[in-house]
Every structure is written in structure tokens, then in C-alpha cells.
Amino acid sequence: MKSPYQKNYTEQGYRMNYKKLPVLSCLKNQVLQFRIELLGISPAIWRKIQVPSDYNFWELHVAIQDSMGWEDRHLHHFEVRGKHKRKEVHIGIPDFDGFPDLQEVYPGWEIWVPAHFNDLGVQAKYLYDYGDDWYHSVKLEGYMYREKKVKYPVCTGGERACPPEDCGGVSGYERIMETLSEADNAGYLAIKRWVGRDWQPEKFDTGSIRFDNPYKRWRKAFLKP
């Protein structure tokens, strides 16, 4: 059975449709609160964010990237099954080459977040970087009323810095942490230079989070040569 998004594959290439979806009246003055946790690492690396209720999945992706501290260099998708949904779907960056053997990834910029995060407690997996395989849990924790003069999204809590990009996944991160725990280790100085002077694994400050404009990032990623 063909998905509704296969219409985007045309003879001229993949057709881009960025949609700003209408908000239901019951959600118009609300924001959605999510808890994001990077899986496989202890102590936990986590964030709590609040995003507008009219966000699509690309916009949620950008908010996760910015709050975690990732640099958005790699592919991603969400694996989500909403309440009363028959099956799990993958939502993120589609396979522009259209390989038939792979599960279709639906375009996140065309899908409204509450279409799948449709009840409190709905939880998804968010995979970033198909090489390092950073899996995150993403849980809808609450519907909050917008506060006046607050620009959303916002990050309201979290702990610990996310791992450096391209460090080799969970196992690579653990090796970095082990090396940095011993200043007399033969590889200490090389790893310290590689991760950068500013990277401190236990450091996180909500005040340092800056959220990018998701539409501008989308245009830069997909429309600009």
C-alpha cells in the first residue's frame, strides 16, 4: 500500500512541501512539554523543553538538537506510535533516492507533532546520526498554557552535556570519559584537544541554550545550493 507521501517523488526529484499546520482551538494557547533523554548513558543526559503546539516534526527535531547541544550534521528520524494508532511510523528526513527495501521515513516538515504525540505519556524514539546511532527517548509530559512575553521553544531543565559529535556512539563516548578520567593516560592530551577546551561532560546551563529558526535551517539544508 502506498503511503500518502510517495506523491513527493517526481521525475524532477523529491518535492519539498514545508507545512505550517493549523492549530486546534483547544491547543491554540498551549505549548507541549517534552522530556528528552539520551539512551544508553549513565548518569542520564536529559532535557526538558516546551514547544508551540503547532510544531511539525522538523521543528521538534531542531528544538531537540539545540537543547541537547548537537550540531545537526547527520540524518535523523522519530519512531513513534501514537495512542490508538495501528502501527509505528518513522518520521524525519525521507530517503530521497527512494530505495524500496527500506521502511519509508515520512517528511517531518509535513506532519503535525500532535498527530502522533496525541496524549500524555506518548513516548517515541528519536535517532540521530545513523553511524553513531544516538537514540533518545522523547516523552510528552504535559500541555502547558503559554506565558505572556515568553518566546517558545524554551528549555526548562536538564543535566550534563551531550557527547561530542562523531565520537563513535555510546562505546566511543565511554572510552573518551575513561581517558579523560586519568590525566596521566597516554591519550589524555590528544582527546582533550579533540573534544575542545570548552567541553565539560558534567556542565549544562539552561541559560546557554539558543534555539534556531527551524524554517531557516530547513531552507539552508534542502533548498539552498
N, C-alpha and C positions, 0 to 999 in steps of 0.2 A: 504494500500500500504506500503510495507516495505521500510524503509529508507536505504541508502547505508551504514550506519554504523552498522546495525544489524548483518552484517557479522562478527563483532568483538566478538560476543557472541558465544563461542565454548564450547564443552564438557569439555575442560580443563580449562575453565574460560574465563574472558574477555581478549581479545588480545590487547596488547598495541602497538600502532604504532605512534611514535613521528616523525613528518614530518617537515623537513626544506624545505619550498616550493620555487620554482623558482621565481625570480623577473622579471616582465615585463620590457623590456628595457626602457620604458618611466618612470618607477619608480625607476630604479636602483640607481640613485644618489639622491633620495629623502627620506625624513622622513615624517611621518604623525603626525600632531599636533592635540591633543585631549584636550577638556575641560571636566573635571570630577567634578560633584557637588553632594554632599550628599543631598538627598531629605528629606524634612520634617523638616529641622532645619533652624532657622534664628537667627542671621546673617549667611549668607551662609558659608559652609565649602567647599572649592573648590581647584582644582589643574589644572595646565596646563602642559602637558607633550608632548614630541616629541619622537617617537619611529621609529625604522627602518621599511621600507615599506615591508620587507619580514617577518614580525612578524606573528606568528599564534595567535589564541585567548588565549591560555595558557600564551604565552609570554606577551600579553597585560594585562591579569589578574595579572601577577606578577608585572608588572610596575605600575598598579593601586594600588595594595596592598602596595608596597614600597613607592610610592609617598604620599598616603593618611596617612600611618602610621599604617595600620592594620598589624596583625601578621600571617595571612593566616592559621588560625586554623580550619576554617569551610568550608563547601561546598559553591559553587558559580555557577552562570550561567549568561550569557548575553541573553537578549530578544531583538532581532534585526530583522528589516525588511529593507533590502537594497533597493535602488532605482530600480524600475522595477521588484522587487521580488514579487511573488504572495502572500506569507504568511510570517508571523513572525516565526522565528525559535529560539530555545533555544540552546545555545552553552556553554559548560562548562565541568563539571565532570559528566559523564554518571551515570545512576543508574546501578551499577554493578550486581544487583540482577535481573534486567530485569522485573520489575513489569509492566504488560501490561496496567494498567489503568492510568498510569502517562504519560504525554507528554514526548516524548523522548528528552533527552538532548544529543546533539551531542558532540563528544570529541573535546575540544578546541585545542588540540595539533595536530589535523589533518586538521584544517581549517585555511586558509589564511585570515588575517584580511580584506584586500581589496576586498575579495569575497563578503562581505556584507556591509562594510563601503566603498561603491563604488562610492560615490560622496560627494562633500562638503555639509555639513548640515545634513547628515545622523545621526540620533540620536538613541541610544539604551538605554535600562535599564540594569543595572548591579546589580544583587542581591548577597549580601554576607551575610552568616550566616542565615540559614533557621529558626533559633529560634528568633534572634533579628530582622531579616528582614531589613537589611540596604540596601535600594535602592539608587542607584546612577544614574544620567543621564550621558551618555558618548556621546559627540558630536564631529564629525570630523570637525575641523575648517579650516585645511589648509594642503597643500602639500608644504613642505619647502625643499630647497636644503641643502644637508649635508654640514656642515662646516668642514674644514680641522682640524685635531687634536682634534676633539670633539668625545668623546665616548658616543654613544647613548645606551639606552634612557637617556634623561635629563628632569629635572623638571624646567620649566622656570618661574613659578609663582604659587601663591596660598595664601589662608588665613585660619587661625585658625587651631587648632589641631583637629584630628578626635577623636571621643569619645573613651573611654576605651573599650577594648574587654569585651563582656559578661555583659554589664551594663543594659541590658533589653530593647534595642531598643530605639526609639526616646523618648518614655514616660519615660523610665528609665534614659536616659541622661538628660532630663528636670528636673527630681527630683534631680539628682546629682548637676546640676547647681544651682537649687534653694537652696539646702542645703549649698553649698559652698559659696553662696552669703551672708550668715549670720554666722559670726564667733561664735556667741553665741547660735547657733542652737544645740540642744541636740545631733544630729548625725554628727556634723561638723567634729570632730576629727576622728571618725571611717571612714567616707567617704574619708577624706584627706589621711589617711593611706592606704585605699584600692586603690585609684587611683594612689598613689605614689607621692613622693616629686617632681619628675621631670615633672609631667603632668601639663601643664598650658593651659587652653582652648583657650586662645587668641594667643598663641605662634605658629609661623610657620616660618621656615627658609629654603629656597631652598638649601642652602649650607649644610644642615644637612642630605639631602636625599642620601641614598646609595641604589643602585639597585643591587639586587641579580642576579646570573646566573639562568635564568629560567629553563634551561635543568637540571642543577644540582638539583634544587628544585623538579622538576618533578620526577627525578630518586629517590630522597630521599622519596618522598611522595608515589610512586606507585611501585617501583621495589625493594627497599631495605627492608629486613625483620625487 
